[in-house]
Every structure is written in structure tokens, then in C-alpha cells.
Amino acid sequence: MLEKLGLKGTEKDGIFFSESAPSNLNVIKHINVELARQNSNLSELKVKMAQQAKGVGANAIVNFKYGQQSHKWWQHLTFRWDTESWQGAGDAVKL
């Protein structure tokens, strides 16, 4: 576990991830990523989110939330790799 500016978190591909939500940071962009494969993992999700954060000039994602979610029955009528997907969201900021 790392600590930056009093926030505890982890780092992936040069982007700091924290579940904390400090109110004094300016949000550059809200990031929302879905990996539609159950066999994906948290590391893959962070890589995708880090790419988006870097693209807007951020070096951290705060208020980071993640988890797996089952697809609804009607979503299986469209092309899906698996029955569940990984989802992650957070706010891209510059620390």
C-alpha cells in the first residue's frame, strides 16, 4: 500500500489509485470502464483506466470503485464473452 498526500492506495502503469474521495481536488474527468469478460481481472481493469487517465493529463484516480456484475438475461441476446463483467469507475485528478 502506498501513500500520497495522505491518501492510501496502489499504483498501476504510473497512475495512483485510491478509494478515498478528497473534496479539495479538481476532477479532470470521471472515468468509467467495463471489461465484458468474467476472466478479466482487477489488474486489466486498472490498465484500461490508467490509459484514460493519462490521456487527459491526470496522474491519479480517486474515489476508485470496482467490482464484478452479472449480465442481465436480455444482455445475453447481444454478443457477450461471459456471464459477468468487471466494472471500474473513479475521478481522474492531478496530485
Secondary structure, DSSP 8 states (H G I E B T S, - for coil): -EEETTEEEEEETTEEE-S---TTS--SEEEEEEE--TT--HHHHHHHHHHHHHHTT-SEEEEEEEEEEE--GGGGGS--SSSEEEEEEEEEE--
